[in-house]
């Protein structure tokens, strides 16, 4: 069997930090590598990346090592950035998703023709990773018989939420007019696919209410750590996230400026560790807040989690299910998070996670966990058990293989 995977995410290899969505892509690729004899990865990447990586064979070799299976890598150059005028930025995207700033670079004539040429080779299975990668497929007018669409996030809903999230900036409401075009593209991509994957039962229910057929849940998942370490006595809170991503950046600053001072007022020896790419560039770091340590990118997650007594995730924006919570649960760390952060995850409040939304309540739970060893261990152990049950990467890979195999056998 020959498989083609189309994505707008760049090639992956060891030593490079990725977002939660990159980990999801890795999950898909590793599953397809077990299913197919030949796997081709088609990356739509910025034109600078193509210029900087002329040796595509070397990139393919790095990816094969990373995924633990032979893959063939292809790079398609995206359109160059355009000059954003008011009309282009706000008006053109109302009627055409291809004109929206987030998507125009992937679906120009050159990109559409290149994707169409790969589809003309008639791969046995086509997997399209996220909406941006589906757009050139739709525009190419090809209709692969065995195509699977990893929508992952319900993008039109994310755009709607983002436009209405305070503080509302001038022009922000203009993005509401882009929502219908995004929803129409999602529906068209789903209609062309044998199955559309989303990351939670909640998203599947939402799409079903909108009339989407053939929607299946593929949860985000991670490898289960072999042996989580004991909880330390040191009252250390950890926030780990890629801080160039605005929702993570806002959550980290909220934790530093508003929540952690409330914790320190009751536990003076408490420490807060902010880790992840671009965390060293956070504005609060320049103020040198007492008890706060900024680590930047961290290679050894085992040591990082071993130093943390609990993980706090006060996120109020963004999309998808929070892989950072799945990861922390894998290391058996107690979790304090907002309800938004845990949306779509099968963690129960008071059993595997503590869900609180205002600063005082979040701080109070952090303090209580610092003082109560038994509750701290029980919450971490329950989170670890739930992660193994619901979000083990090996189990989810088997689920993907079964879904694709059974769907092809039943109607191909």
Buried (B, 14 or more C-beta within 10 A) or exposed (E): BBBBBBBBBBBBBEEEEBBBBBBBBBBBBBBBBEBBEBBBBBBBBBBEBBEEBEEBEEBBBBBBEBBEBBBBBBBBBBBEEEEEEEEBBBEBBBEBBBBBBBBBBBBBEEBBEBBBEBBEEEBBBBBBBBBBBBBBBBBBEBEBEBBBBBBBBBBBBBBBEBBEEEEEEEEBEBBBBBBEBBBEBBBBBBEBBBBBBBBBEBBBEBBEEBEBEBBBBBBBBBEBBEEBBEBEEEBBBBBBBBBEBEBBBBBBBBBBBBBBBBBBEBBEEBBBBBBBBBBBEBEBBEEEBEBBBBBBEBEEBEEBBBBBBBBBBBBBBBBBBBBBBBBBBBBBBBBBBBEBBBBBBBBEEEEBBBBBEEBEBBBBBBBBBBEEEEBBBBBBBBBBBBBBEBBBBEBBBEBBBEBBEEBBEEEE
